[in-house]
């Protein structure tokens, strides 16, 4: 029985230490800048391995998921993900359903007029086809007359239509463009023979080829920075500070090297509306 006071004393010290640690980690982000106090809610479309995907246990994995968790931790916030199709992400951000779009959204000047954007990654477009490349595709012109699968409503669909226009401007037959809710469905359609090629980001095309599922026959098309997007400027500035701190301490590049992805050069800055 004499050991009880010492036991209670140790427990009390542990509680005090835990409370002190929680107090020490005070978020620089005001509650007014967040959808939910103490939480960083991020939208993600987990259909782009190895950048964002769901593993066999149903857990979210990938480089962007890890990056989001690192940002939340450094901001003293709890990370929370909403899994949703890309087409709903920008409307959901504007409606205040989440704080950050963390799905590898391509940067465009048009989007930067609607929301705060932080460029952090260099990406480009790949074209994949069935194993062995039976169509012998080696250049964009070889896509003439082919059916192509792509996710609806994003940068990638726009680039598929630009590719189509490039072909018709040269007097070639255009492509048949089929849109899907996400990239996983586009690749499923390719596997089923419903389309002849699928368009995705370079990282995903390379990952599917590495797995032996498809051949990546074209890559490096339309190189464009990828960004995080927020509605609130205070939050965007706080995230930019974290990313630049990660760049300075080497953890940013370490994460990118782990996944074989190219990060942007220089400082991460916020580009978006003034308010």
ZALUMDO-483840 format. One record per residue (C-alpha): residue in one letter; x, z negated, y. Coordinates in steps of 0.5 Angstrom, whole numbers, padded with zeros to 4 digits, always signed. Example, Ala and Ser with C-alpha at 12.3 -4.5 7.8 and 13.67 -1.06 7.14 Angstrom:
2
a+0025-0016-0009 s+0027-0014-0002 
end
This chain:
275
x+0000+0000+0000 x+0006-0001+0005 x+0007+0006+0005 x+0001+0008+0008 x+0002+0007+0015 x+0009+0011+0014 x+0004+0016+0011 x-0001+0016+0017 x+0005+0016+0022 x+0008+0022+0019 x+0001+0026+0019 x+0000+0024+0026 x+0007+0026+0028 x+0005+0033+0025 x-0001+0034+0029 x+0002+0032+0035 x+0008+0037+0033 x+0002+0043+0032 x-0001+0041+0038 x+0005+0042+0042 x+0007+0048+0039 x+0000+0051+0040 x+0000+0049+0048 x+0007+0052+0048 x+0004+0059+0046 x+0000+0060+0052 x-0003+0067+0052 x-0001+0071+0059 x-0007+0075+0058 x-0013+0072+0062 x-0019+0071+0057 x-0023+0075+0062 x-0019+0081+0060 x-0021+0080+0052 x-0027+0082+0048 x-0027+0075+0045 x-0023+0069+0047 x-0016+0068+0044 x-0017+0075+0040 x-0014+0082+0040 x-0019+0086+0037 x-0016+0093+0035 x-0020+0099+0033 x-0016+0103+0027 x-0018+0109+0023 x-0014+0107+0016 x-0014+0114+0013 x-0007+0116+0016 x-0002+0114+0011 x+0004+0111+0012 x+0002+0109+0019 x-0005+0106+0018 x-0008+0106+0011 x-0012+0101+0006 x-0008+0099+0000 x-0011+0098-0007 x-0013+0091-0006 x-0017+0093+0001 x-0012+0090+0006 x-0010+0094+0012 x-0003+0097+0012 x+0002+0101+0016 x+0007+0102+0021 x+0001+0101+0027 x-0002+0095+0023 x+0005+0092+0023 x+0006+0094+0031 x-0001+0091+0033 x+0000+0084+0029 x+0007+0084+0033 x+0004+0085+0039 x-0002+0080+0038 x+0003+0075+0036 x+0008+0076+0042 x+0001+0075+0046 x-0001+0069+0043 x-0007+0072+0040 x-0010+0073+0034 x-0010+0080+0031 x-0017+0083+0029 x-0018+0090+0027 x-0025+0094+0027 x-0024+0100+0022 x-0028+0106+0025 x-0028+0113+0025 x-0024+0116+0031 x-0030+0119+0034 x-0033+0113+0036 x-0027+0109+0039 x-0027+0112+0046 x-0034+0110+0047 x-0033+0103+0043 x-0027+0102+0048 x-0031+0103+0054 x-0037+0099+0052 x-0033+0093+0051 x-0033+0093+0043 x-0025+0092+0042 x-0019+0091+0047 x-0015+0096+0044 x-0015+0103+0041 x-0009+0102+0036 x-0010+0109+0031 x-0005+0113+0034 x-0009+0117+0039 x-0005+0123+0042 x-0004+0122+0050 x-0007+0127+0054 x-0008+0127+0062 x-0015+0127+0061 x-0015+0121+0057 x-0011+0117+0062 x-0016+0118+0067 x-0021+0114+0063 x-0017+0109+0060 x-0010+0105+0060 x-0005+0109+0056 x+0002+0106+0053 x+0006+0112+0050 x+0010+0109+0045 x+0011+0114+0039 x+0013+0122+0038 x+0008+0125+0034 x+0007+0133+0032 x+0002+0137+0028 x+0003+0139+0020 x-0001+0144+0016 x-0001+0142+0008 x-0004+0146+0003 x-0004+0145-0005 x+0002+0144-0009 x+0007+0150-0010 x+0004+0153-0004 x+0000+0159-0007 x-0002+0162-0001 x+0006+0163+0001 x+0005+0160+0008 x+0011+0159+0012 x+0009+0161+0019 x+0003+0160+0024 x+0001+0167+0023 x+0000+0166+0015 x-0006+0162+0017 x-0010+0168+0019 x-0017+0168+0015 x-0015+0161+0012 x-0020+0155+0012 x-0018+0149+0015 x-0020+0142+0014 x-0019+0137+0020 x-0022+0130+0023 x-0027+0131+0028 x-0027+0130+0035 x-0020+0129+0037 x-0013+0132+0039 x-0012+0135+0032 x-0019+0139+0032 x-0017+0141+0039 x-0010+0144+0036 x-0013+0147+0030 x-0018+0151+0035 x-0012+0153+0039 x-0008+0155+0033 x-0014+0159+0032 x-0014+0162+0039 x-0007+0164+0038 x-0009+0168+0032 x-0014+0172+0035 x-0010+0173+0041 x-0005+0177+0037 x-0011+0181+0034 x-0011+0177+0027 x-0017+0174+0024 x-0018+0167+0026 x-0019+0161+0021 x-0025+0158+0019 x-0025+0151+0022 x-0029+0145+0018 x-0029+0138+0021 x-0029+0132+0017 x-0031+0125+0019 x-0023+0123+0018 x-0017+0126+0015 x-0018+0123+0008 x-0024+0127+0007 x-0020+0133+0010 x-0015+0132+0004 x-0020+0131-0001 x-0024+0137+0001 x-0017+0141+0000 x-0016+0138-0007 x-0023+0140-0009 x-0021+0147-0006 x-0027+0147-0001 x-0021+0149+0004 x-0015+0152+0004 x-0010+0148+0008 x-0011+0141+0012 x-0008+0139+0019 x-0006+0132+0020 x+0000+0129+0024 x+0007+0130+0021 x+0008+0123+0018 x+0002+0124+0014 x+0003+0131+0012 x+0010+0128+0010 x+0007+0122+0006 x+0002+0126+0002 x+0008+0131+0000 x+0012+0125-0002 x+0007+0123-0006 x+0007+0129-0010 x+0000+0131-0008 x+0000+0137-0003 x+0006+0141+0000 x+0007+0141+0008 x+0008+0148+0009 x+0009+0147+0017 x+0011+0141+0021 x+0013+0140+0028 x+0007+0144+0032 x+0005+0141+0039 x+0009+0135+0039 x+0006+0130+0044 x+0007+0123+0045 x+0002+0118+0041 x-0001+0112+0045 x-0004+0105+0045 x-0011+0105+0049 x-0014+0099+0053 x-0020+0099+0058 x-0017+0093+0062 x-0011+0094+0066 x-0008+0087+0066 x-0008+0087+0058 x-0005+0094+0058 x+0001+0091+0063 x+0002+0085+0058 x+0002+0090+0052 x+0007+0094+0056 x+0012+0088+0057 x+0011+0086+0050 x+0013+0093+0047 x+0019+0093+0052 x+0021+0086+0050 x+0021+0089+0043 x+0025+0095+0045 x+0030+0090+0048 x+0031+0086+0042 x+0031+0091+0037 x+0025+0090+0033 x+0021+0096+0036 x+0026+0101+0033 x+0027+0097+0027 x+0020+0098+0025 x+0020+0105+0027 x+0026+0106+0023 x+0023+0103+0017 x+0017+0108+0017 x+0022+0114+0019 x+0018+0115+0025 x+0021+0117+0032 x+0019+0113+0038 x+0019+0115+0045 x+0025+0114+0049 x+0026+0110+0055 x+0021+0104+0058 x+0014+0104+0056 x+0009+0105+0062 x+0002+0104+0063 x-0002+0111+0065 x-0009+0110+0067 x-0014+0109+0072 x-0012+0104+0078 x-0017+0099+0076 
end
